[in-house]
Amino acid sequence: MKNLKISGISRIVILIVGLLFFVSLLFPMWQIELEAPQYPEGLLLQLHANKIGGDVEVINGLNHYIGMKTLHTEDFFEFKILPYIVVFFGVFALLVAFVAKRKWVVILFFSLVSFVALAAVDFYRWNYEYGHNLDPNAAIKVPGMAYQPPILGYKQLLNFGAYSIPDTGGWILILAGTLLFFVVVKETHFLSKWKKKNISAKTMTLLFLGTLFLSCSVSEPEPLKINKDRCDHCEMTISDGRFGGEVITVKGRIYKFDDLFCLLNYIRENKRVKFAGYFINDYAKNNQLIDAQKASFVVSKALKSPMGGNTAAFESAKTADEFAMKAKTSVLKWGELRQQ
């Protein structure tokens, strides 16, 4: 393998990869966004390669109340070495493009994968220590509560929702790694080894991208806890499993409601929030959530729902038609319901 040259196209791609490493240093690598009712615009913590940025002072003030250590760039050795590591990979990639040997392409790729794995472990350790090592004399103490933010995705921390994702610099590095991955696949003829198994390049691409973004997928709905969960709109306890529902934001946060009336009003009142999913209980199957966008709805005063929405949802269109005939009304779809 050491004497095999890579193609001209692969050399150009690796040259681009090297430049992307340098460009990534100009932007924040990671961000943790905090949302709470008292901070409608949200608070943002940005992790650059060499410093902590964003609403650091405000977040430090909040951390003080719950006993977390305050955040300061100088307390983390990672910010001293990370810029040099990124520069190293940039230079390494440029040298690989110059040498143009397949062996060094593979070494570069697996070196990058190893670094990403170590960085993820270190990030988890950092989050764990800050979220668990709390001052016992803090003003706010919740027994058994820890405040460890997620490595990737959404997590509820008391009344704050923490959303952790790559920032611009991080996405640039992900692009660099993805391009490098395809060069390795191309130059090692990896796909040819799978031809007998009928695995195509398209399949491998989808598999790679699916693995890469698996943890960013939309959260699954949570079954409503009858007589325990509270409605996020009217704050009443959810007591009837036939009418409850919930929405999931693109960040993975779940809001629960006791009535479709509350759910729709919450959506209308929060136009700036981006929703990824809408779910409603099937009237015919007590406390079983279904996709609201695929459901059939019947509105009738005879239903007597908790907050006066008086709307029943059905997964089965046939069941909805039969119910509508008895109620002497018509069947509506999600789009029609939202326009009312």
N, C-alpha and C positions, 0 to 999 in steps of 0.2 A: 504493500500500500504506500510505502514511503516515497517511491519514485513516480507515482502516478500523478499526473498534472490534472488540475481542474480546468473546466471550460472558461472561455472568455466571459460569458454571461455570469457565471458563478463568481468570477473575480470582481466584476463590477458590483454585484450584489453585496459581496463581503466588504468592498470598499465603502458602499453606502452604510453597511452595518457599523463599520468603524466610525464614520462621521456621525451616525446617530448616537453613539455613546458620548461623544463630545457635546452634541447639541442638548442631550438630556440634562447636562449639568446646569443649563441656563434656566431650568424650570423646577418647581417642587416635584419631589418623587412620589410622595404619598399624602393623603389627606384623611383626616377624621372629622366628620361634621357632626355637631351636636344640635339636636332640636328639642325644644321644650316650649310650653305655652308662654312662659315669660320671655322667651327669646324667639319671636316669630320669624325673624330673619335668619336664625341659626347662628351657631358659633363654629369657626373653622380653625382647625389645627393643621398646619402644613409642615411636612417634613422634607426639607431640602437635603441635598447631599452633605451640606456643611453646617446646617443650622435648623432651628425650629422657628417657624413663622406663623402668621395668622393672629387670631385673637388670644394670644398666649397669656396676657395679663388678666383678662377676664376669666379665662379657664383656670388659671392659678388661684384666683380669688375664690372660685367655686370649690376647687379641690381642697382648699384650706378648711372649709366647713365640714367636709366629710373625712378629713384626716389624711388625704393623699399628699404625697410630696409634690412640691411645686416643680415645674418644668423649666430647666435652664440648659442652653446649648452646651455649656462648658462641663456639665455633669455626664455627658455621653462621649466616650472615646470614639464611638462609631462615626461621629461627625468630623473627626480628625483624619480618619483613614479612608472613609468612603469615597471622597473625591479622587484620591490616588488610585483606588481600585477601579473606578469607572474609567479613568484615564488609561490605566494599564490595559483594560479590555479594548479600549479604542485603539491604542497603539498596537496591541496584539493582532487585532483584526486587520489593520493596515499592513502589518508585516506578512500576515497570512495571504492577503491579496497580492502582495509582491512576490512571495515565494511560490504561491500557487500550487502547493502540494496537498493532496487529499488528506494525508495523515494529520497535518496541522489544522485543517478545517475541523476534523473530528475532535482533536485535542481542545481546540477553542470552544467548541460547542459543549463538550462535557465539563470543561472548566467553568463555563458560564452556568450550567445546570447545577453544579456543585455549589457555586457561590450563592445562587438564588435559594437553594435549600438551606444553607447555613444562615443566610440573611433572614429567612422566614423563622427559623428556630430562635435566632437572636431577638427578632421583633416580638415573638410570642413571650420570650423570657422577660423582655422589657415591659410589655403590657401586664404580664402576670405580677411582677414585682410591684409595679405602681398601683395595680388594682387590688392587691391583697395585703400589702404591708401598710396598714393604716395606723394613724396615731390614735391610741386608746382614749386620749383626752379630747377628741374631736367634738365639735358642737353637735353634729348630727351623727348618731350611731344607730344602725339597723342590724340587730343580731343576725349573724350568718350571711350578711350582704357583702359582696365583693364588687368592685367597680372596674373589672378588666374589660377594656374595649375589644371588639372583635378584630381578628387579623384581617379578615375580608368579609364584607357584608354588614348586616344590621343586627343590633342587639339593644334591648331595652335596659336602661340603668336608672332605676327609680323613675322620675318623671322625665328623664332625658332619653332620647333615642340616639344611639351612636351608630354612625354609618361610615365604614372604613373602606376606601377604594384607592387605586392608583391615581395620582395626579398626572399632569401633563408629562413630566419627566418620566414617570413610571410607565405610562402608555408608550412613550417613545422607546423605552428599553424593551417592553413587551414586543413591539414591532421589530426591533433589532433581533431579538431572540427567535421570533417567528420566521423571519427571513433566513436566519442562519440555519434553522431547523430544515427548511426546504432545500437549502444548498446541500446539507448533509444527506438528506433523502435522495436528492438527484445524483450527487457525485458517488455515493456508495451503492447506487442501483438497488436501494433497499426494496423498492416496490417490485422489482423483477423477481425477487425471492418469493413473492406472494401471488404471483400470477396463477400458479396451479390451484390456488385457493380462491381465485376470482375476486381478489381484493384490489380495487382500482385506486388510482391516485386520488380520485374524488372522495372515495370512502375514507382513505387515510387522512385527507385534509379535514373532513368533517369530524373524524375521531379526535384528531389533535385539537381542533378548535373547541370541540365539545368538552374535552378534558380541561382545556385552558380556562374556559369560562363557566365551568360547572357550578362553582360556588357563587356565581353572580346571578344564577337563575332566579326566577320569581319564587317566593316562598309559597309553601302549600297552606291552604286555609286550615285554621284550628277549629275543632268542634267547639261550639258554644257550651259553656258550663252553666246549665240552667240553675237559677236561683243563687248563682255566685258571681258571674260576670256582670259588669255594669255597662250600660249603653254609653258610648262615647259622645253622644249628642245630647240626650235628655238626662243622662246620669241615673236613670231608673234601673233597677235590677232586672236582668233578662229572665223572665219567668215563663214564657210560652215558646216552646220549641217549634211551633208551626210558622212563626212569623219573623224570627231573628235572621240576621245577616251580618256580613262583614266585608270590608274592602282591604286590599293590600296595596301599599304604595310601591313605586318602582324601587324604593330603597329597602323594601321588605317589611315595613312596619304594618301591623294589623290593627284595624279599628273595628270594634264590634257594636252591633245595634240590636235593639229589641223589636224594631219595626221597620219595614221598608220606608215608611214616612221619614224616620230619623236618618236612615242611610242616604236617601236622596237629598234631604236638606243639608246633610253634612257635605256631600259632594258639591252642591251649589254654593255653599258658604266658603268652601276652600278651593277656589278655582286655580290657585297657584300650585296646589299639590298635584303631582302626577301619579295617577293610579295605574297599577298593573293588572289588577283583577277585582272582580265584583262577584260576591257569592251570597246566596239567599237560601234559607231553609225550604226544602220541599214540603209543601203543605200536607201531602199525602204520606210523607215519611217523616215522622216526628224527629226534629233536630238533626236532619241530614242535609248538609250544605251541598248546593249544586251551583254550577256556573250560571250566573244571572244572564249573561249574554246569549245563552243557549236555552234558557227557560221560557216557559209560556206563563203569562200572568192573567189573573182574573180579578177585577175590582168589583166589590159588592158590599153594600152597607150591612148585609147580613153576617159578614165575617167577624166584625167586632174585634179588630186587632188592638194591641195595647195602646198605641198612640194615634189611632184613628186613620191609619193608612188603608185599612180594610182591603188589603191586597194579598192574594194567595199566589204562590209560585209553584209551578209543576215542571218536573223534568220531562214527563210524558205529555206530548201534545194531545194525545187521545184523551187522557184523563182530564186535561184542561178544557177540552171541547165539551166533554160530558158535564163537567162542573159548571161551565159557562151556560150551557143550555138550561140546566136546572135553575140557575140564578137569573136567567133571562137577560144575559149581558154578552159581551163579546170578549174574545181573547186578544191580549196585547203582547207585543214583544218588547224587549228591553229598550230599544231605541225609541219606540212610541211612548213607553212609560216615562222615560226621562224628559220627554218634551212636554209632558202635561204640567 
